[in-house]
Amino acid sequence: MLDTLDRALIHALHIDARAPFSQIAAALDVSPQTIARRYRRLRDEASLRVVGLADPHRAGQTQWLVRLTAAASSAQDLAHALARRPDTSWVKLTSGGTEIVAVIHTPTDSSDGNSLLLRDIPRTNNITAVSAHCLLHMYLGGPTNWRRSADTLSEEQQRALRSHVAVDTAYVAVPRQLGDADTDLLVALQKDGRASHADLAQATGWSPVTVARRLADLQAGGAIFFDIEVDTGLFGANTRALLWMSVSPAHLEHVATTLAGHDELAFVATTTGPTNLVAQALCEDPADLHHYLSRRLGSLDAIHTLETSPVLRNVKAASPMITDLARGRRTAPSMRART
């Protein structure tokens, strides 16, 4: 389990993922060397990663939540094949290990980029069922972190970290769009969201000053955000499940907003398909999940149906992922060639 300093460091990274260790140390009243050591240990032992990601809408992306049913003997191989692709994220094995759930990123403006949905998956052996749900609106997830991973710092400590963000990004206030010139910057940030300006300059061919200004510009304008990946089991969340719900359209906004305020959930989004609301629950154990489903969800009469899919393994989280800005310059590996 994580101690108080570990949790405080993770909370600080949620507030400002690229904050210098010296600034985090000052807010937490420890030495910069201590913060640096803790960060390295969490990275090595707790799968901690800071990743920079593009806002899907600003990058011209549509996200599809895909459910695949496969033979038990091939499900793990198929999940790993999906995880190796640059156009996927959040690849999970669920429901006894025969179902794979993944987010697939496709270009919004062209059907030519939907090869995984239209060609590769239908032609892959051992897949017995497929359903695809377009993610329409995210109420929790993405830039909004799971509350139980960011509940340690005092208000004063949070203000100290946020004041730095405000100073660095105050000179821009308008939404920013991503362009082809940002591709190399995004690829580097997807690998390491805390890469130095010098390393990012080497990756992009820009000067460190240009990198710093463009990065601040895109972040302040909402075109990119930083996600903190960490093993949720270290927060005591050992039972994970995807919740597929059907809600009457008249109550969908209310239910989704309500669920986004639940500490047990890390993701809430509306989708197309026979179920129109999906969430991910992170609970202590099966009894805790039962309590959440029967009491908190059970009190919402507008939820007509509920399917619970236990998550057995997270094969891939949000990164690395290459956005559609890189299409034409990089080719996604075929599922068939990998399985």
SULKA-V747122 format. One record per pair of residues at least 24 apart in sequence whose ideal C-beta (glycine too) atoms are under 7 Angstrom apart, sorted by the first residue. I is the first residue (numbers start at 1). J is the second residue. D is the distance in Angstrom with one decimal. If there is no record, write none. Layout:
[[I	J	D] [I	J	D]]
This chain:
[[1	234	6.0] [2	234	5.0] [2	235	6.8] [4	152	6.7] [5	30	7.0] [5	38	6.2] [6	38	6.3] [6	42	6.2] [7	152	4.3] [8	152	4.7] [8	153	5.8] [9	35	6.3] [9	38	5.4] [9	39	6.5] [10	149	5.9] [10	228	6.3] [10	230	6.1] [11	150	4.6] [11	152	4.6] [11	153	4.8] [12	153	6.6] [12	161	5.8] [13	50	6.1] [13	228	5.1] [14	145	4.8] [14	149	6.9] [14	150	4.4] [14	228	5.5] [15	158	6.1] [15	161	4.5] [15	162	6.1] [16	161	5.2] [16	164	6.2] [16	165	5.2] [17	50	4.8] [17	193	5.4] [17	194	6.8] [17	226	3.5] [17	228	6.5] [18	193	6.8] [18	194	5.8] [18	226	6.9] [19	161	6.2] [19	164	6.4] [23	164	5.9] [27	157	4.7] [27	160	4.5] [27	161	5.4] [28	157	6.8] [46	230	5.6] [46	231	5.2] [46	234	5.5] [47	229	6.7] [47	230	6.3] [47	231	4.8] [48	229	6.9] [48	230	4.8] [49	229	4.2] [49	319	6.8] [50	193	3.8] [50	194	4.8] [50	226	6.1] [50	228	6.0] [51	189	7.0] [51	190	5.7] [51	193	4.8] [51	226	6.9] [51	227	5.2] [51	229	6.4] [51	318	5.9] [51	319	3.9] [52	186	6.9] [52	189	2.8] [52	190	6.3] [52	193	4.2] [52	224	5.6] [52	226	5.4] [53	190	6.7] [53	224	6.5] [53	225	6.0] [53	227	5.7] [53	318	6.0] [53	319	7.0] [54	178	5.7] [54	186	5.7] [54	223	6.7] [54	224	5.6] [54	323	5.0] [55	222	6.0] [55	223	5.6] [55	224	6.6] [55	225	6.6] [58	177	5.6] [58	178	5.4] [58	223	4.4] [59	178	5.1] [59	323	4.9] [59	324	6.2] [59	325	6.1] [60	107	5.9] [60	108	5.2] [60	109	5.9] [60	324	5.9] [61	105	5.0] [61	106	7.0] [61	107	6.7] [61	108	6.3] [61	323	6.5] [61	324	5.6] [62	106	5.3] [62	108	4.6] [62	134	6.5] [63	103	5.4] [63	105	5.8] [63	135	4.3] [64	103	7.0] [64	104	4.6] [64	106	6.5] [64	117	6.5] [64	132	5.0] [64	133	6.8] [64	134	5.7] [64	135	6.9] [65	101	6.9] [65	103	5.8] [65	133	4.5] [65	135	5.8] [65	271	6.1] [65	278	6.4] [66	102	5.4] [66	104	5.5] [66	130	6.9] [66	132	4.9] [67	99	6.2] [67	101	5.4] [67	131	4.8] [68	99	6.8] [68	100	4.4] [68	121	6.9] [68	127	5.5] [68	130	5.6] [69	98	6.1] [69	99	5.4] [69	128	5.0] [69	129	3.9] [70	98	6.2] [70	100	6.4] [70	126	5.2] [70	127	5.3] [70	128	6.5] [71	126	4.6] [71	128	7.0] [72	97	6.2] [72	98	5.2] [74	126	4.1] [75	100	6.1] [77	339	5.3] [78	124	7.0] [78	126	7.0] [78	339	5.8] [79	315	4.7] [80	315	6.3] [81	335	5.0] [81	338	3.8] [81	339	4.8] [82	335	6.8] [83	315	4.8] [83	316	3.8] [84	333	6.1] [84	338	6.0] [85	116	7.0] [85	332	5.2] [85	333	6.0] [86	321	6.2] [86	322	3.7] [86	330	6.7] [86	332	5.4] [87	116	6.2] [87	332	5.3] [88	316	6.8] [89	316	6.4] [89	317	7.0] [89	318	5.1] [89	321	5.1] [90	316	6.7] [90	317	6.4] [90	318	6.7] [91	315	4.3] [91	316	4.0] [92	311	5.1] [92	313	6.8] [92	314	5.6] [92	315	6.5] [93	312	4.8] [93	313	4.5] [93	315	6.4] [94	242	6.2] [94	309	4.4] [94	310	6.2] [94	311	5.2] [94	312	6.3] [95	309	4.9] [95	310	6.5] [97	312	5.6] [99	309	6.7] [101	242	6.3] [105	321	6.8] [105	324	6.9] [107	324	4.4] [107	327	6.8] [113	324	6.4] [113	327	6.2] [120	334	6.0] [120	335	4.6] [120	336	6.6] [121	335	6.8] [123	336	6.3] [124	335	5.2] [124	336	5.9] [124	339	6.5] [131	273	6.5] [133	271	3.9] [133	272	5.6] [133	273	4.2] [134	271	6.3] [134	272	4.5] [135	269	5.2] [135	271	5.8] [136	270	4.6] [136	271	6.1] [136	272	6.7] [137	269	6.4] [137	270	4.9] [138	269	4.5] [139	256	4.7] [139	257	6.4] [139	260	4.1] [139	268	4.3] [139	269	6.4] [140	260	4.2] [140	265	6.1] [140	267	5.8] [140	268	4.1] [141	266	6.6] [141	267	4.0] [141	268	6.9] [141	269	6.8] [142	225	6.7] [143	225	4.1] [145	228	6.7] [146	266	4.0] [146	282	6.6] [147	263	4.9] [148	235	5.5] [148	263	5.7] [149	230	6.6] [149	235	6.0] [168	216	5.6] [169	216	5.3] [169	219	6.3] [169	220	3.5] [172	217	5.2] [172	220	4.5] [172	221	5.7] [174	221	6.2] [175	221	5.1] [175	222	5.6] [176	217	5.9] [176	218	5.3] [176	221	2.9] [176	222	6.9] [176	223	4.3] [177	223	6.4] [178	223	5.2] [178	325	6.1] [180	325	5.9] [182	325	6.5] [183	325	4.6] [183	326	4.9] [185	214	6.8] [186	323	5.8] [186	325	6.6] [187	322	5.9] [187	326	6.7] [190	319	4.7] [190	320	4.8] [190	321	5.7] [191	320	5.7] [193	226	4.9] [227	318	5.1] [229	317	4.7] [229	318	6.4] [232	282	5.3] [236	284	5.3] [237	282	3.7] [237	283	6.4] [237	284	6.7] [238	284	6.4] [238	285	6.1] [239	283	4.6] [239	284	6.7] [239	285	5.3] [239	286	5.5] [239	288	6.6] [239	289	5.1] [240	280	6.8] [240	281	6.8] [240	282	5.6] [240	311	4.0] [241	281	4.9] [241	289	6.1] [241	308	5.2] [241	309	6.2] [241	310	5.1] [241	311	6.1] [242	278	6.6] [242	280	5.6] [242	309	4.4] [242	311	6.3] [243	278	6.8] [243	279	4.5] [243	281	5.9] [243	306	6.3] [243	308	5.9] [244	275	4.2] [244	278	5.6] [244	307	4.2] [244	309	6.9] [245	275	5.8] [245	277	4.3] [245	303	5.2] [245	305	6.8] [245	306	5.3] [246	274	7.0] [246	275	5.0] [246	276	6.2] [246	304	4.8] [246	305	4.2] [247	276	6.0] [247	277	5.1] [247	302	5.4] [247	303	5.6] [247	304	6.8] [248	302	5.6] [248	304	6.8] [251	302	3.5] [252	276	6.4] [252	277	6.6] [255	300	5.7] [255	302	5.2] [255	303	6.4] [258	300	6.7] [262	296	6.3] [264	292	4.9] [275	307	6.9]]
